[in-house]
Every structure is written in C-alpha cells, then in structure tokens.
Amino acid sequence: MNSDLARAEDIAAGMPRDYRADVHVGPYVRTVCVECRHVFMGRVYRTVCALCAPKKGTS
C-alpha cells in the first residue's frame, strides 16, 4: 500500500471526529478521546476529539 492510499484511509477512518490539519502536518497518532472514548487521529498531545473540544472550550 502506498503512503497516499494509507493516508487517505487513515483520514477516512478518522472522520468526522479528527483534526484534519493534524493528519496533514507532521506526525500523528491514533488516540482515544477522554470524553466520548471515540478513537481518532490527531497530534500526540490531543486528548479530546474535535467534536468534544468545543463543548470543553478547548481546541
């Protein structure tokens, strides 16, 4: 599998609760949201997914 296909599959698997910019800029990991327990793709330091972040007032 080429890296473009792998990246596209990762993005599709992470939608809609991931941080799209994280997937395109630098390394990212699969992590679990501490609020809703959804697995999402994001930067190592993210602990809350994109859907729960606005509820907590964080980004």
C-alpha positions as CSV (number, residue, x, y, z in Angstrom):
1,M,0.0,0.0,0.0
2,N,1.4,3.4,-0.9
3,S,1.6,6.2,1.6
4,D,-1.0,8.3,-0.2
5,L,-3.5,5.5,0.0
6,A,-2.7,4.8,3.6
7,R,-3.1,8.4,4.4
8,A,-6.4,8.6,2.6
9,E,-7.7,5.5,4.5
10,D,-6.5,7.0,7.8
11,I,-8.3,10.2,7.1
12,A,-11.5,8.4,6.1
13,A,-11.3,6.2,9.2
14,G,-10.9,9.2,11.5
15,M,-13.8,11.3,10.1
16,P,-15.6,13.2,11.3
17,R,-14.0,13.4,14.8
18,D,-10.4,14.0,13.9
19,Y,-8.4,17.2,13.5
20,R,-7.8,17.3,9.7
21,A,-4.8,19.6,9.9
22,D,-3.0,17.2,12.2
23,V,-3.2,14.5,9.6
24,H,-1.5,16.7,7.0
25,V,1.1,18.4,9.2
26,G,3.7,16.3,10.9
27,P,3.3,13.0,12.8
28,Y,0.0,12.0,14.2
29,V,-1.2,9.0,16.2
30,R,-4.4,7.1,16.8
31,T,-5.7,8.1,20.2
32,V,-8.8,7.9,22.3
33,C,-11.0,10.9,23.3
34,V,-11.2,11.2,27.1
35,E,-14.7,12.5,26.8
36,C,-16.6,10.2,24.4
37,R,-14.0,7.4,24.1
38,H,-14.0,7.7,20.2
39,V,-10.8,6.7,18.6
40,F,-9.5,9.5,16.4
41,M,-6.3,10.5,14.6
42,G,-4.5,13.5,16.0
43,R,-1.4,15.0,17.4
44,V,0.2,13.2,20.4
45,Y,-0.9,15.9,22.8
46,R,-4.6,15.9,21.9
47,T,-6.8,14.2,24.5
48,V,-10.2,15.4,23.3
49,C,-11.6,14.8,19.8
50,A,-12.8,17.6,17.5
51,L,-16.4,17.1,18.4
52,C,-15.9,17.2,22.2
53,A,-13.4,20.0,22.2
54,P,-15.9,22.8,21.5
55,K,-18.0,21.5,24.5
56,K,-15.0,21.8,26.8
57,G,-13.9,25.2,25.3
58,T,-10.6,23.8,24.0
59,S,-9.1,23.1,20.6
